[in-house]
Amino acid sequence: MLRRKREIRERIWDLLERSGVAAFPRPVHGRIPNFVGAESACRKLRESGEWAAARVVKINPDAPQRPCREAALAEGKVVVMPTPRIREGFLLLDPRAVPRSAYREASTISGAFRWGVKINPREMPQIDLVVIGSVAVNPGDGARLGKSHGYAELEWGIATALGKASESTPVATTVHELQLVDDDIPQEPFDLPVDLIATQTRALRPVRRQKPRGILWEYITEEMLSEIPLLSSLR
């Protein structure tokens, strides 16, 4: 299973670089890959009913989703952003507390630390929409691959364990068309499928799959506990 996931990731990373659509930071290998057209993919997401209905959006901190963080602030949405590798928990960005001229800065990682506030996940507002990055995603069943560390799954586990998100909370990803795959992506019990895929040209809704719920502690290693203090405190 792990070998197959690794093969798909490597193929997509190579394809993005070879096709000239990989964007800074490069190389994209080992990352949630940024891509030419990330802003367009964000616009497609913003056309969705899920985006329009959301007041609070949790958005990952990776580069290709930066336009979504900026757009959410510009539209008056509260943004919950996990810190990189969840090492420092979560940041809350309230557009009312950020000058409009600083929305772009606040949508970057360094700017989010400046303009956002660290928040205890127990005190997070109810999340209406989750936006995550992907390396590859199957548009048929919504199975996806991140960069292999499982941060999106951990963030989802924390949010659902604390009642801040649920099975009905939509999960979206923005990707380049080249990141769509027909592969039967192996899925483990903690893997998080997506309900909505936005590319630079279209929005796709896979067949809805059941999402995991809570933190699956049997998959949490001692290394993860030492690297992510929040997990230790929750346990």
C-alpha positions as CSV (number, residue, x, y, z in Angstrom):
1,M,0.0,0.0,0.0
2,L,2.7,2.5,1.0
3,R,4.7,1.6,-2.1
4,R,1.8,2.2,-4.4
5,K,1.0,5.6,-2.8
6,R,4.7,6.6,-3.2
7,E,4.6,5.6,-6.9
8,I,1.6,7.7,-7.6
9,R,3.1,10.7,-5.7
10,E,6.4,10.5,-7.6
11,R,4.6,10.2,-10.9
12,I,2.6,13.3,-10.3
13,W,5.5,15.3,-8.9
14,D,7.6,14.4,-12.0
15,L,4.7,15.2,-14.3
16,L,4.1,18.7,-12.9
17,E,7.8,19.5,-13.2
18,R,8.1,18.0,-16.7
19,S,5.0,19.8,-17.9
20,G,6.2,23.2,-16.8
21,V,3.2,23.9,-14.5
22,A,5.1,23.5,-11.2
23,A,5.4,26.8,-9.3
24,F,7.4,28.2,-6.4
25,P,8.5,26.7,-4.1
26,R,10.4,24.1,-6.2
27,P,11.2,21.4,-6.7
28,V,7.6,20.3,-5.8
29,H,8.8,16.8,-4.8
30,G,8.0,16.2,-1.2
31,R,5.5,19.0,-1.0
32,I,1.8,19.8,-1.6
33,P,2.8,21.1,-5.1
34,N,2.1,24.7,-6.0
35,F,1.1,25.0,-9.6
36,V,0.4,27.5,-12.4
37,G,-3.3,28.2,-12.2
38,A,-3.7,27.9,-8.4
39,E,-5.6,31.3,-8.4
40,S,-8.0,30.0,-11.1
41,A,-8.6,26.8,-9.2
42,C,-9.4,28.9,-6.2
43,R,-11.9,30.9,-8.3
44,K,-13.6,27.7,-9.3
45,L,-13.9,26.7,-5.6
46,R,-15.4,30.2,-4.8
47,E,-18.1,29.6,-7.3
48,S,-19.4,26.6,-5.3
49,G,-22.3,26.6,-3.0
50,E,-20.2,25.1,-0.3
51,W,-17.9,28.1,-0.3
52,A,-20.7,30.6,-0.5
53,A,-22.4,29.0,2.6
54,A,-19.3,28.9,4.7
55,R,-18.6,31.4,7.4
56,V,-15.6,29.6,8.9
57,V,-13.1,27.9,6.6
58,K,-10.2,25.7,7.7
59,I,-7.5,26.0,5.0
60,N,-4.1,24.3,5.0
61,P,-1.0,26.5,5.1
62,D,0.5,25.3,1.8
63,A,1.4,27.6,-1.1
64,P,-1.3,26.5,-3.7
65,Q,-4.1,27.3,-1.2
66,R,-2.7,30.7,-0.3
67,P,-5.2,32.4,-2.8
68,C,-8.0,30.7,-1.0
69,R,-6.9,32.0,2.3
70,E,-6.7,35.5,0.9
71,A,-10.1,35.2,-0.8
72,A,-11.7,34.0,2.3
73,L,-10.5,37.0,4.3
74,A,-11.6,39.3,1.5
75,E,-15.1,37.8,1.6
76,G,-15.4,38.3,5.4
77,K,-14.8,34.6,6.3
78,V,-13.0,33.5,9.4
79,V,-10.0,31.4,8.5
80,V,-8.6,28.6,10.7
81,M,-5.1,27.7,9.5
82,P,-3.1,24.9,11.0
83,T,0.5,25.9,11.6
84,P,3.1,24.0,9.5
85,R,3.3,20.3,10.7
86,I,0.8,21.4,13.4
87,R,3.8,22.1,15.6
88,E,2.2,25.2,17.0
89,G,-1.4,24.2,16.8
90,F,-3.9,26.4,14.9
91,L,-4.1,30.1,14.0
92,L,-7.4,32.0,13.8
93,L,-7.5,34.8,11.2
94,D,-10.5,37.1,11.7
95,P,-10.9,39.5,8.8
96,R,-12.3,42.1,11.1
97,A,-9.0,42.2,13.0
98,V,-6.9,42.4,9.9
99,P,-6.6,45.6,7.8
100,R,-7.9,45.0,4.3
101,S,-4.6,46.1,2.9
102,A,-2.9,43.3,4.8
103,Y,-5.1,40.4,3.6
104,R,-2.5,39.2,1.2
105,E,0.2,39.3,3.8
106,A,-2.0,37.5,6.3
107,S,-2.6,34.7,3.8
108,T,1.0,33.7,3.9
109,I,2.5,31.6,6.7
110,S,4.6,34.4,8.2
111,G,1.8,36.9,7.8
112,A,-0.7,34.5,9.5
113,F,1.6,34.3,12.5
114,R,1.7,38.1,12.5
115,W,-2.0,38.9,12.0
116,G,-3.6,35.7,13.4
117,V,-3.9,34.5,17.0
118,K,-3.1,31.1,18.3
119,I,-6.2,29.3,19.4
120,N,-6.8,26.3,21.5
121,P,-8.6,23.8,19.2
122,R,-11.3,23.4,21.9
123,E,-12.1,27.0,21.4
124,M,-12.2,27.0,17.6
125,P,-15.5,28.1,16.0
126,Q,-17.6,25.5,14.2
127,I,-16.0,24.8,10.8
128,D,-18.3,25.1,7.8
129,L,-15.8,24.1,5.1
130,V,-12.4,22.4,5.0
131,V,-9.9,23.1,2.2
132,I,-6.9,20.8,1.9
133,G,-4.0,20.4,-0.5
134,S,-3.3,17.3,-2.5
135,V,-0.6,15.7,-4.5
136,A,-3.1,13.5,-6.4
137,V,-6.8,12.9,-6.2
138,N,-9.2,10.5,-7.9
139,P,-12.2,12.5,-9.2
140,G,-14.4,9.4,-9.2
141,D,-14.3,8.5,-5.5
142,G,-12.6,11.4,-3.9
143,A,-9.6,9.4,-2.6
144,R,-6.5,11.6,-2.4
145,L,-2.9,11.6,-1.5
146,G,-1.1,14.3,0.5
147,K,2.6,14.5,0.8
148,S,2.6,11.4,3.1
149,H,2.8,12.8,6.6
150,G,-0.9,12.7,7.3
151,Y,-1.3,16.3,8.6
152,A,-4.7,16.9,6.9
153,E,-5.9,13.7,8.5
154,L,-4.7,14.7,11.9
155,E,-6.2,18.1,11.6
156,W,-9.5,16.5,10.6
157,G,-9.2,14.0,13.5
158,I,-8.7,16.8,16.0
159,A,-11.6,18.9,14.6
160,T,-14.0,16.0,14.6
161,A,-12.9,14.7,18.0
162,L,-13.7,18.1,19.5
163,G,-17.0,18.5,17.6
164,K,-15.8,21.3,15.4
165,A,-16.4,19.4,12.2
166,S,-18.5,16.3,11.3
167,E,-19.3,13.9,8.6
168,S,-21.5,16.5,7.0
169,T,-18.7,19.1,6.8
170,P,-17.7,19.4,3.2
171,V,-14.0,18.8,2.4
172,A,-12.6,20.4,-0.8
173,T,-9.2,20.5,-2.5
174,T,-7.7,22.7,-5.2
175,V,-5.4,21.0,-7.7
176,H,-4.1,21.2,-11.3
177,E,-5.9,19.1,-13.9
178,L,-2.7,17.0,-14.1
179,Q,-3.1,16.0,-10.5
180,L,-6.4,14.1,-11.3
181,V,-5.7,10.4,-11.5
182,D,-7.6,7.3,-12.5
183,D,-5.6,5.1,-10.1
184,D,-7.3,3.2,-7.4
185,I,-5.6,5.1,-4.6
186,P,-5.1,2.8,-1.5
187,Q,-7.0,4.1,1.5
188,E,-6.3,3.5,5.1
189,P,-8.9,4.0,7.9
190,F,-7.6,7.5,8.7
191,D,-7.4,8.7,5.1
192,L,-9.7,11.7,4.4
193,P,-11.6,11.7,1.1
194,V,-12.8,15.0,-0.5
195,D,-16.3,16.0,-1.5
196,L,-15.3,18.7,-4.0
197,I,-12.3,19.1,-6.4
198,A,-11.6,22.5,-8.0
199,T,-9.1,22.7,-10.8
200,Q,-8.2,25.7,-12.9
201,T,-11.0,24.8,-15.3
202,R,-13.8,23.1,-13.5
203,A,-15.3,21.8,-10.2
204,L,-15.9,18.1,-9.7
205,R,-18.0,16.3,-7.1
206,P,-16.9,12.7,-6.5
207,V,-19.2,10.0,-5.1
208,R,-19.5,10.8,-1.5
209,R,-17.5,8.5,0.8
210,Q,-17.6,8.1,4.5
211,K,-15.0,10.2,6.4
212,P,-13.1,9.1,9.4
213,R,-14.1,10.5,12.7
214,G,-11.9,11.5,15.7
215,I,-8.2,10.7,16.3
216,L,-7.4,7.1,15.5
217,W,-4.9,6.7,18.3
218,E,-3.8,3.3,17.2
219,Y,-2.0,5.0,14.2
220,I,-0.4,7.7,16.3
221,T,3.3,7.0,16.9
222,E,5.6,8.2,19.7
223,E,7.4,10.3,17.1
224,M,4.2,12.1,16.1
225,L,3.4,12.7,19.8
226,S,6.9,14.3,20.3
227,E,6.7,16.4,17.2
228,I,3.1,17.6,17.7
229,P,2.7,18.7,21.4
230,L,-1.0,19.3,20.8
231,L,-1.6,15.6,20.3
232,S,0.0,14.8,23.6
233,S,-2.2,17.3,25.4
234,L,-5.3,15.9,23.7
235,R,-4.4,12.3,24.6
